[in-house]
Amino acid sequence: MKVLITGGAGFIGSTIASAFAERGVTPVVLDSLVTGRQQFTEGRIFYQGDIGDGALVDEIFRAHPEIAVTVHCAALIVVPDSMADPQRYYRVNLARTLDLAGHLLRNGCDRMIFASTAGMYRPEPDLSVSETSALEPQNPYTRSKMMAELMLEDFTRAYALRVVSLRYLNPIGADPRLRTGLQSSKPTHALGKMIESYERGVPFTITGVDWETRDGTAIRDYIHVWDIARAFYEAAVRFDSIIPPVRAAERQPGYQVINLGTGDGTTVRELVDAFREVVGEGFRAEEAPARPGDVVGAFVNPVKAWELLRWKPEYTIEDAIRHSLQWAERRRDLDVA
C-alpha cells in the first residue's frame, strides 16, 4: 500500500510520512518546498511541485497506481500572515484544494484525509469544542480551511470522493527520532517563546492572568505531532469502516469530521510548570496583562476519535517539550551543515 502526502516536506506532513513508513506503508511525497525542507524528503519517493499541477499529479498516479489514500497537508497556516495577505491564503488553501480534488477524481483516487483545524469552532461555555460545535472562524486562515471543507463535502455528495477531515489545534514536539520537526527557528507559539527565553536566559512573559480558566491563564490544546501522525495512519487503515464505499446511485455524502485533542488542554501556567520539570527550576516566568488580540483559547473533546480511530494521545506535554528542545539543537546542526 502507498499513500500520497501533499505537503509531505513540512512539519506535520513529514512526521505523518515517517509514521506511515514505520508501519509498512510507503509514503509518496508531493511538496513545492515553498515552506517545506528538502532534508525532510530524504529516503522518500519525492516529487517537487504544486498540488494544482494536474500533469504532475497524473504522472504520480501513473507511476504509483498502488496509492490508496491521499493525505492532504499542503497549506499555509500562519494566522497573522493570513490577515496580512488573505488573497494568498485563499489561493493556496482553497483554490489549490479545488484543483487537487479534481486531479484525484480523474485518477480514480476516492479517499482523502484532510488536515484541518479546530480553530474554526466557536468554543462552548466550558471552552471545549466538539464536532457539533458551531463554526465561527476568526481569520482568513481558519476561514480558508472551513471553506475548503464545505467544498469537499459538496464534492462527496456529487462525485466518487470520500473525505475524512481531521481537525486539531496546537501541534508541538518533533519526531521522537529527530528526523523532522518545526522548520522555523523562531516559532511564535507559547512553547517556542519559552524555548527562546530559556536559550537567552531571560524570563518568559505570561500575558493575561485573569481569564476564566482553572488558573487564570489562557488555555490551548497542545498535542504532540507524533500523536497527530498516528491518527492519520489510523484514519487511513480504517478509512472504509469510517466511510464505507457507496454505490453511485445512492449519492450519500462520504464526509466525516473527527477532532483530535487531549480533552482538557493545557494552560499557559501549566505549560510553564511542565517546562520547568524538563529544564529545571531556574526557568523564570513573569506576568503581564493580556495583549490586544489575545484570546482565552479552547480545547478539543476527542471522544469521536477514540470511537472511530481507537486513538488517544500517548505523549505527555513534558515529552513534547523535551523533543522540541532536542529538535531545536538538531535543527541548528542541520542549518550549519
C-alpha positions as CSV (number, residue, x, y, z in Angstrom):
1,M,0.0,0.0,0.0
2,K,1.1,3.5,-0.8
3,V,-0.2,6.9,0.4
4,L,0.2,10.2,-1.3
5,I,1.1,13.0,1.2
6,T,0.8,16.6,-0.1
7,G,2.9,19.0,1.9
8,G,5.0,15.9,3.0
9,A,8.1,18.0,3.4
10,G,6.6,20.2,6.1
11,F,6.5,19.8,9.9
12,I,3.3,17.7,10.1
13,G,3.4,16.1,6.7
14,S,6.9,14.8,7.1
15,T,6.1,13.3,10.5
16,I,3.0,11.6,9.1
17,A,5.2,10.2,6.3
18,S,7.5,8.7,9.0
19,A,4.6,7.2,10.9
20,F,3.3,5.5,7.8
21,A,6.7,4.2,6.8
22,E,7.3,2.7,10.2
23,R,4.1,0.8,9.8
24,G,4.9,-0.7,6.4
25,V,3.0,1.9,4.2
26,T,5.1,3.7,1.6
27,P,4.7,7.4,1.5
28,V,4.8,9.3,-1.8
29,V,5.6,12.9,-1.1
30,L,4.4,15.9,-3.2
31,D,5.7,19.3,-2.0
32,S,6.6,22.6,-3.6
33,L,9.3,23.2,-1.0
34,V,7.9,26.8,-0.5
35,T,7.8,26.1,3.2
36,G,8.9,22.5,3.3
37,R,12.5,21.3,3.7
38,Q,14.4,19.2,1.2
39,Q,16.1,17.3,4.1
40,F,12.6,16.0,5.2
41,T,12.2,14.1,1.9
42,E,15.4,12.1,2.1
43,G,14.8,8.4,1.7
44,R,11.3,9.1,0.4
45,I,9.7,8.9,-3.0
46,F,9.5,12.6,-3.7
47,Y,8.0,14.9,-6.4
48,Q,8.7,18.6,-6.2
49,G,5.8,20.7,-7.5
50,D,2.4,22.2,-6.9
51,I,-0.7,20.3,-6.0
52,G,-2.5,22.3,-8.6
53,D,-0.3,20.8,-11.4
54,G,-2.6,18.3,-13.0
55,A,0.1,16.8,-15.3
56,L,2.3,16.2,-12.3
57,V,-0.4,14.5,-10.3
58,D,-1.3,12.4,-13.3
59,E,2.4,11.4,-13.5
60,I,2.4,10.4,-9.8
61,F,-0.6,8.1,-10.2
62,R,0.8,6.5,-13.4
63,A,4.0,5.7,-11.6
64,H,2.3,4.6,-8.3
65,P,-1.1,3.1,-9.1
66,E,-1.0,1.4,-5.6
67,I,-1.8,4.8,-3.9
68,A,-4.9,4.1,-1.9
69,V,-5.3,7.3,0.1
70,T,-4.3,10.9,-0.3
71,V,-3.3,12.8,2.9
72,H,-3.7,16.5,2.1
73,C,-1.5,18.6,4.3
74,A,-0.3,21.2,1.9
75,A,-1.4,24.6,3.2
76,L,-0.4,27.9,4.5
77,I,-1.1,28.1,8.3
78,V,0.2,31.3,9.9
79,V,-2.7,33.3,11.2
80,P,-1.0,36.8,11.2
81,D,0.2,36.2,7.6
82,S,-3.3,35.2,6.5
83,M,-4.6,38.5,7.8
84,A,-1.9,40.5,6.0
85,D,-2.3,38.6,2.7
86,P,-5.7,36.8,2.6
87,Q,-5.6,36.5,-1.2
88,R,-2.6,34.2,-1.0
89,Y,-4.3,32.1,1.7
90,Y,-7.5,31.6,-0.3
91,R,-5.5,30.8,-3.4
92,V,-3.3,28.2,-1.8
93,N,-5.7,26.7,0.8
94,L,-9.0,26.9,-1.2
95,A,-8.3,27.1,-4.9
96,R,-5.4,24.6,-4.9
97,T,-7.6,22.2,-2.9
98,L,-10.2,22.5,-5.5
99,D,-7.7,21.7,-8.2
100,L,-6.3,18.7,-6.2
101,A,-9.7,17.2,-5.7
102,G,-10.3,17.3,-9.4
103,H,-7.0,15.6,-10.1
104,L,-7.7,12.9,-7.6
105,L,-11.1,12.2,-9.1
106,R,-9.6,12.0,-12.6
107,N,-7.1,9.4,-11.4
108,G,-9.6,7.3,-9.5
109,C,-8.4,8.1,-6.0
110,D,-11.6,8.3,-4.0
111,R,-10.1,8.6,-0.4
112,M,-8.7,11.8,1.0
113,I,-7.7,12.6,4.6
114,F,-7.8,16.4,5.0
115,A,-5.5,18.1,7.6
116,S,-7.7,20.8,9.0
117,T,-8.1,23.0,12.1
118,A,-10.3,23.0,15.2
119,G,-9.7,26.7,15.2
120,M,-12.9,27.2,13.1
121,Y,-15.2,26.3,16.0
122,R,-16.9,28.7,18.4
123,P,-15.9,27.3,21.9
124,E,-18.6,26.1,24.2
125,P,-19.0,27.9,27.6
126,D,-16.5,25.5,29.2
127,L,-14.1,26.3,26.3
128,S,-14.3,22.8,24.8
129,V,-15.1,22.2,21.1
130,S,-16.6,19.1,19.6
131,E,-17.7,18.1,16.1
132,T,-21.2,19.6,16.8
133,S,-19.9,23.0,18.0
134,A,-20.9,26.0,15.9
135,L,-18.4,27.1,13.2
136,E,-17.1,30.6,13.7
137,P,-13.7,31.1,12.1
138,Q,-12.0,34.3,13.2
139,N,-9.3,34.9,10.5
140,P,-8.6,34.1,6.8
141,Y,-6.6,31.0,7.7
142,T,-9.4,29.3,9.5
143,R,-12.0,30.6,7.1
144,S,-10.0,29.2,4.2
145,K,-9.9,25.8,5.9
146,M,-13.6,25.9,6.6
147,M,-14.4,26.9,3.0
148,A,-12.2,24.1,1.7
149,E,-14.1,21.6,3.9
150,L,-17.5,22.8,2.7
151,M,-16.3,22.5,-0.9
152,L,-15.0,19.0,-0.3
153,E,-18.3,18.0,1.4
154,D,-20.2,19.1,-1.7
155,F,-17.8,17.1,-3.8
156,T,-18.6,13.9,-1.8
157,R,-22.3,14.5,-2.5
158,A,-21.8,14.7,-6.2
159,Y,-18.7,12.6,-7.1
160,A,-17.0,9.4,-6.2
161,L,-14.9,11.1,-3.4
162,R,-14.8,10.3,0.3
163,V,-13.1,12.6,2.8
164,V,-12.1,12.3,6.4
165,S,-11.3,15.7,7.9
166,L,-9.0,15.6,11.0
167,R,-9.3,18.8,13.0
168,Y,-6.8,19.8,15.7
169,L,-5.4,22.9,17.3
170,N,-1.7,23.2,18.5
171,P,0.8,20.6,17.3
172,I,4.1,20.7,19.2
173,G,7.1,18.5,19.7
174,A,9.1,16.7,17.0
175,D,9.6,13.3,15.5
176,P,10.8,11.4,18.6
177,R,13.7,10.1,16.5
178,L,14.5,13.7,15.5
179,R,14.2,13.1,11.7
180,T,12.0,16.1,11.3
181,G,10.5,19.0,13.3
182,L,9.4,22.6,13.0
183,Q,11.1,24.2,10.1
184,S,11.1,27.7,11.7
185,S,13.9,28.6,14.1
186,K,11.5,31.3,15.6
187,P,8.2,29.6,16.3
188,T,5.5,32.0,17.5
189,H,3.5,29.8,19.8
190,A,4.0,29.8,23.6
191,L,6.3,26.9,23.7
192,G,8.5,28.4,21.0
193,K,8.7,31.6,23.0
194,M,9.6,29.6,26.2
195,I,12.4,27.9,24.4
196,E,13.7,31.3,23.1
197,S,13.5,32.8,26.6
198,Y,15.3,29.8,28.1
199,E,18.1,29.9,25.5
200,R,18.5,33.7,26.0
201,G,18.4,33.4,29.8
202,V,15.5,35.9,30.2
203,P,12.1,35.4,31.8
204,F,9.2,34.2,29.8
205,T,6.2,36.5,29.9
206,I,2.7,35.1,30.7
207,T,0.4,37.6,29.1
208,G,-3.1,37.6,30.7
209,V,-3.7,36.1,34.1
210,D,-7.4,36.9,34.7
211,W,-9.1,34.7,32.1
212,E,-11.9,32.5,33.2
213,T,-9.9,29.3,33.2
214,R,-8.8,27.0,36.0
215,D,-5.7,29.1,36.9
216,G,-6.5,32.4,35.1
217,T,-4.1,32.0,32.2
218,A,-5.1,31.2,28.6
219,I,-5.7,27.6,27.5
220,R,-4.5,25.8,24.4
221,D,-4.8,22.2,23.3
222,Y,-1.2,21.2,22.7
223,I,-0.8,17.8,21.1
224,H,2.4,16.0,20.2
225,V,2.9,15.9,16.5
226,W,3.7,12.2,16.6
227,D,0.3,11.5,18.1
228,I,-1.3,13.5,15.3
229,A,0.7,11.4,12.8
230,R,-0.6,8.2,14.4
231,A,-4.1,9.5,14.0
232,F,-3.6,10.0,10.3
233,Y,-2.3,6.4,10.0
234,E,-5.3,5.1,11.9
235,A,-7.7,7.1,9.7
236,A,-6.0,5.6,6.6
237,V,-6.2,1.9,7.6
238,R,-9.7,2.3,9.0
239,F,-11.0,4.5,6.1
240,D,-13.5,2.1,4.7
241,S,-15.0,1.4,8.1
242,I,-15.3,5.2,8.8
243,I,-16.8,5.9,5.4
244,P,-18.0,2.7,3.7
245,P,-17.9,2.8,-0.1
246,V,-21.4,3.5,-1.6
247,R,-22.9,2.8,-4.9
248,A,-23.0,5.9,-7.1
249,A,-26.8,5.7,-7.4
250,E,-27.1,6.2,-3.6
251,R,-25.4,9.6,-3.7
252,Q,-24.8,9.6,0.0
253,P,-22.2,12.1,1.3
254,G,-18.9,10.4,2.1
255,Y,-17.7,13.0,4.6
256,Q,-16.6,12.6,8.2
257,V,-15.2,15.1,10.7
258,I,-13.0,13.8,13.6
259,N,-11.4,16.1,16.2
260,L,-8.0,15.3,17.7
261,G,-7.1,16.6,21.1
262,T,-6.4,16.0,24.7
263,G,-9.8,16.5,26.3
264,D,-8.7,19.1,28.8
265,G,-6.0,21.3,27.2
266,T,-3.0,23.0,28.9
267,T,-3.0,26.5,30.4
268,V,0.0,28.7,29.9
269,R,0.9,28.4,33.6
270,E,0.7,24.6,33.3
271,L,3.0,24.8,30.3
272,V,5.5,26.8,32.3
273,D,5.4,24.3,35.1
274,A,5.9,21.4,32.6
275,F,8.8,23.3,31.1
276,R,10.4,23.6,34.5
277,E,10.0,19.9,35.0
278,V,12.2,19.4,31.9
279,V,14.8,22.1,32.2
280,G,14.9,22.8,35.9
281,E,13.6,25.2,38.5
282,G,15.8,28.0,37.3
283,F,13.5,28.8,34.4
284,R,11.8,32.1,35.2
285,A,8.4,33.5,34.2
286,E,6.8,36.8,34.8
287,E,3.2,38.0,34.5
288,A,1.8,40.8,32.3
289,P,-1.7,42.0,31.2
290,A,-3.3,40.4,28.1
291,R,-2.3,42.0,24.8
292,P,-4.8,43.3,22.3
293,G,-6.0,40.4,20.2
294,D,-5.2,37.7,22.8
295,V,-7.9,35.1,23.3
296,V,-8.7,32.7,26.1
297,G,-8.4,29.7,23.8
298,A,-10.1,26.3,23.7
299,F,-9.5,22.6,23.9
300,V,-10.8,19.6,21.9
301,N,-13.2,16.9,23.0
302,P,-11.7,13.8,21.4
303,V,-14.4,11.2,22.1
304,K,-15.2,10.6,18.5
305,A,-11.5,10.0,17.7
306,W,-11.5,7.2,20.2
307,E,-14.7,5.7,18.9
308,L,-13.8,5.7,15.2
309,L,-10.0,5.6,15.2
310,R,-9.3,3.9,18.6
311,W,-6.9,6.8,19.1
312,K,-5.9,9.0,22.0
313,P,-2.7,10.9,22.7
314,E,0.2,8.9,24.2
315,Y,2.9,11.5,24.6
316,T,2.8,14.0,27.6
317,I,3.4,17.7,27.5
318,E,6.8,17.1,29.1
319,D,7.6,14.6,26.2
320,A,6.7,17.3,23.7
321,I,8.8,19.9,25.4
322,R,11.8,17.6,25.6
323,H,11.5,16.6,21.9
324,S,11.1,20.3,21.0
325,L,14.3,21.2,22.8
326,Q,16.2,18.3,21.2
327,W,14.9,19.3,17.8
328,A,15.9,22.9,18.3
329,E,19.5,21.7,18.8
330,R,19.3,19.3,15.9
331,R,17.9,22.0,13.6
332,R,20.9,24.3,14.3
333,D,23.2,21.4,13.3
334,L,21.2,20.9,10.1
335,D,21.2,24.6,9.3
336,V,25.0,24.9,9.8
337,A,25.6,21.8,7.6
